[in-house]
Amino acid sequence: MRAQLQHVADGVHLVRGHHVNWVILKDGDAVTLIDTGYPGDREGLLESLAAVGSSPEAVAAVLITHAHNDHLGSAEYLRAAHGTPVLLHPAEVPHARRDFLQQCSIGDVVRNAWRPGVVPWAAHVIKVGGIEQHPVVKPEPFAAGDALDLPGRPVPVHTPGHTDGHCVYHLPEAGVVISGDALVTGHATSRVRGPQMLHGFFHHETERAVTSLDLIAGLEGDVLLPGHGPLYEGPVRAAVERARDRAS
């Protein structure tokens, strides 16, 4: 499967890989890469950079929503091969180093194997390197709260629950919210389409993840770019309400 590139707004591109998304923010020749897909998405990741007229050497930084294997897959590769800074919320930095792991376990998958799609999803995860560990040797924290001095000027918003340091990224001028796994629009383990939360076993702390929806609802925007599923067009607050209703 080839990665699918979608132009969202001026300088903003959503890329859909193997059941996971990443985002490219382009400003002139430089780009910010938000998430990197599974390890098995590397070829698609590099192709997507070329498709927007960029290259790994032009990546000013990799921003990570959270340090799960399907979002961190090629971050260390870019850091080691090209010197690209890998930036996360301070609480997520030790997770990226793999000082600890806040990710669903094999036991979680087995206990939820009765759910539609879980077994095929688990097989796919193995195929694309999702159980491999590719820790970032030198992840760096950013200062949350203000726009980062990077292409696209993303504003990190700490939304803990899925992991301790999960962040969404807000692009106020474009009206775009990049929501990672705090709010998705589809998943291989879900029969639901549209704004939703992942199954509880994917979250480190489900109650905190639900509470963090309030933070997302407070962001102005009419385009949602999730970590899983297609782009959502409509008020972000309405997307949150739909997800909250489904979660309840």
C-alpha positions as CSV (number, residue, x, y, z in Angstrom):
1,M,0.0,0.0,0.0
2,R,1.3,3.4,-1.0
3,A,0.9,6.4,1.3
4,Q,-1.9,8.7,0.3
5,L,-1.2,12.4,0.3
6,Q,-4.0,14.9,0.8
7,H,-3.6,18.7,0.5
8,V,-5.5,20.2,3.4
9,A,-4.6,23.9,3.5
10,D,-1.8,26.1,2.4
11,G,1.3,24.2,3.4
12,V,-0.6,21.5,5.3
13,H,-0.7,17.9,4.1
14,L,-2.3,14.8,5.6
15,V,-0.6,11.5,4.7
16,R,-2.4,8.2,5.3
17,G,-0.1,5.2,5.7
18,H,-0.7,1.7,7.0
19,H,-3.7,2.4,9.1
20,V,-2.0,5.4,10.6
21,N,-1.5,9.1,9.6
22,W,1.2,11.7,9.7
23,V,1.2,15.4,8.8
24,I,3.6,17.5,6.8
25,L,3.7,21.3,7.4
26,K,5.6,23.1,4.6
27,D,7.0,26.6,4.6
28,G,9.2,27.4,1.7
29,D,11.8,24.6,1.4
30,A,11.5,23.6,5.0
31,V,9.0,21.2,6.6
32,T,7.8,20.1,10.0
33,L,6.9,16.4,10.2
34,I,4.3,15.5,12.8
35,D,4.5,11.7,13.6
36,T,6.2,9.2,11.3
37,G,3.9,6.1,11.1
38,Y,5.0,2.5,11.7
39,P,8.5,1.3,10.9
40,G,7.1,-0.3,7.8
41,D,5.8,3.1,6.6
42,R,9.3,4.5,6.1
43,E,9.2,4.2,2.3
44,G,5.9,5.9,2.2
45,L,7.1,8.6,4.6
46,L,10.1,9.4,2.3
47,E,7.8,9.3,-0.8
48,S,5.4,11.7,0.9
49,L,8.2,14.2,1.6
50,A,9.3,14.0,-2.1
51,A,5.7,14.5,-3.2
52,V,5.5,17.9,-1.5
53,G,8.9,18.9,-3.0
54,S,10.9,18.2,0.2
55,S,13.4,15.7,1.5
56,P,14.6,14.3,4.8
57,E,17.4,16.8,4.9
58,A,14.8,19.6,4.8
59,V,12.9,18.4,7.9
60,A,13.4,21.1,10.5
61,A,12.0,18.8,13.2
62,V,9.9,15.8,13.9
63,L,7.1,16.5,16.3
64,I,5.6,13.5,18.0
65,T,2.0,13.4,19.3
66,H,2.9,10.4,21.5
67,A,5.6,7.8,21.5
68,H,3.6,4.7,20.4
69,N,5.3,2.5,17.8
70,D,2.9,3.5,15.0
71,H,3.8,7.2,15.4
72,L,7.4,6.9,16.4
73,G,8.4,4.4,13.7
74,S,11.0,6.4,11.7
75,A,11.8,9.2,14.2
76,E,15.1,7.7,15.3
77,Y,16.0,7.0,11.7
78,L,15.6,10.6,10.8
79,R,17.5,11.8,13.9
80,A,20.4,9.4,13.4
81,A,20.7,9.6,9.6
82,H,20.0,13.3,9.2
83,G,20.4,15.0,12.6
84,T,16.7,15.9,12.7
85,P,15.6,17.0,16.2
86,V,12.8,14.8,17.6
87,L,10.6,17.0,19.8
88,L,7.9,15.9,22.3
89,H,6.1,17.1,25.4
90,P,8.5,16.9,28.4
91,A,6.3,14.1,29.9
92,E,6.7,12.0,26.7
93,V,10.4,12.3,26.4
94,P,11.3,9.3,28.7
95,H,8.6,7.3,26.9
96,A,10.3,8.0,23.5
97,R,13.6,6.8,25.1
98,R,11.7,3.7,26.2
99,D,12.5,4.3,29.9
100,F,9.0,2.9,30.2
101,L,6.3,1.8,27.8
102,Q,2.7,3.0,28.0
103,Q,1.2,0.9,25.2
104,C,-1.3,-1.9,25.1
105,S,0.3,-5.3,25.8
106,I,-0.1,-8.7,24.2
107,G,-2.3,-9.5,27.1
108,D,-4.6,-6.6,26.4
109,V,-4.9,-7.7,22.8
110,V,-5.7,-11.3,23.8
111,R,-8.4,-10.1,26.3
112,N,-9.9,-8.0,23.5
113,A,-9.6,-10.5,20.7
114,W,-13.4,-11.0,20.7
115,R,-13.8,-7.5,19.4
116,P,-14.4,-7.2,15.6
117,G,-11.2,-6.4,13.8
118,V,-8.7,-6.9,16.7
119,V,-7.1,-10.1,15.4
120,P,-6.6,-8.8,11.8
121,W,-5.3,-5.5,13.2
122,A,-2.8,-7.3,15.4
123,A,-1.6,-9.4,12.5
124,H,-1.2,-6.2,10.5
125,V,0.7,-4.6,13.3
126,I,3.3,-7.4,13.3
127,K,3.6,-7.2,9.5
128,V,4.5,-3.5,9.5
129,G,6.9,-3.6,12.4
130,G,4.5,-2.4,15.1
131,I,5.9,-4.7,17.8
132,E,9.5,-3.6,17.1
133,Q,11.0,-1.0,19.5
134,H,12.8,2.0,17.9
135,P,13.6,4.3,20.8
136,V,14.7,7.8,20.2
137,V,18.2,8.0,21.6
138,K,18.1,11.8,22.2
139,P,14.5,13.1,22.2
140,E,14.1,16.7,23.1
141,P,11.3,18.5,25.1
142,F,9.6,21.6,23.7
143,A,8.1,24.4,25.8
144,A,4.3,23.7,25.6
145,G,1.9,26.6,25.4
146,D,3.3,28.8,22.6
147,A,3.6,28.4,18.9
148,L,6.8,26.5,18.1
149,D,9.4,28.3,15.9
150,L,9.0,25.7,13.1
151,P,7.4,25.6,9.7
152,G,3.6,25.8,10.2
153,R,4.0,27.4,13.6
154,P,2.2,24.5,15.4
155,V,0.9,25.1,18.9
156,P,1.3,22.0,21.2
157,V,-1.6,21.4,23.6
158,H,-1.0,18.8,26.3
159,T,-3.8,16.2,26.2
160,P,-2.8,13.4,28.6
161,G,-4.6,10.1,28.9
162,H,-3.7,8.1,25.8
163,T,-0.2,8.5,27.2
164,D,1.1,10.9,29.9
165,G,2.7,13.3,27.4
166,H,0.2,13.0,24.5
167,C,-0.1,16.3,22.6
168,V,-2.4,17.6,19.9
169,Y,-1.1,20.4,17.6
170,H,-3.2,23.4,16.8
171,L,-2.7,25.5,13.6
172,P,-4.8,28.5,14.5
173,E,-4.4,30.4,11.3
174,A,-5.4,27.4,9.2
175,G,-8.2,26.3,11.5
176,V,-6.6,22.9,11.8
177,V,-6.3,20.6,14.8
178,I,-3.9,17.6,14.5
179,S,-5.3,15.3,17.1
180,G,-3.1,12.2,17.2
181,D,-4.8,9.4,19.1
182,A,-6.7,11.6,21.5
183,L,-9.5,11.9,18.9
184,V,-9.7,9.7,15.8
185,T,-12.2,9.2,12.9
186,G,-11.7,5.5,12.4
187,H,-9.6,2.5,13.3
188,A,-9.2,-1.1,12.1
189,T,-10.7,-2.3,15.4
190,S,-13.8,-0.1,15.1
191,R,-16.9,-0.5,13.0
192,V,-17.8,3.2,13.7
193,R,-16.9,5.9,11.2
194,G,-16.5,9.5,12.2
195,P,-15.2,11.2,15.4
196,Q,-14.6,8.8,18.2
197,M,-12.2,7.7,20.9
198,L,-10.1,4.5,20.6
199,H,-11.1,1.5,22.6
200,G,-10.2,1.9,26.3
201,F,-7.5,-0.8,26.2
202,F,-5.5,1.5,23.9
203,H,-5.3,4.3,26.5
204,H,-2.9,4.4,29.5
205,E,-5.6,6.3,31.5
206,T,-9.0,6.3,29.9
207,E,-10.6,8.8,32.3
208,R,-7.8,11.4,31.6
209,A,-8.2,10.8,27.9
210,V,-11.9,11.6,28.2
211,T,-11.2,14.7,30.2
212,S,-8.7,15.9,27.6
213,L,-11.5,16.0,25.0
214,D,-12.5,19.3,26.8
215,L,-9.1,20.8,25.8
216,I,-9.6,19.8,22.2
217,A,-13.1,21.2,22.2
218,G,-11.7,24.6,23.2
219,L,-9.5,24.9,20.1
220,E,-10.8,26.9,17.2
221,G,-10.9,25.0,14.0
222,D,-13.0,23.4,11.3
223,V,-10.6,20.7,10.1
224,L,-9.5,17.7,12.2
225,L,-6.5,15.6,11.2
226,P,-6.5,12.5,13.3
227,G,-3.8,9.9,13.9
228,H,-6.2,7.2,12.5
229,G,-9.0,7.6,10.0
230,P,-9.8,10.2,7.4
231,L,-9.9,14.0,7.6
232,Y,-12.9,15.5,9.3
233,E,-14.4,18.7,8.1
234,G,-16.7,20.6,10.5
235,P,-16.3,22.4,13.9
236,V,-13.8,20.6,16.1
237,R,-16.2,21.1,19.0
238,A,-18.9,19.2,17.2
239,A,-16.4,16.4,16.5
240,V,-15.6,16.2,20.2
241,E,-19.3,16.1,21.1
242,R,-19.8,13.1,18.8
243,A,-16.8,11.3,20.2
244,R,-17.9,12.0,23.8
245,D,-21.5,10.7,23.1
246,R,-20.1,7.5,21.6
247,A,-17.7,7.0,24.5
248,S,-20.6,7.3,27.0
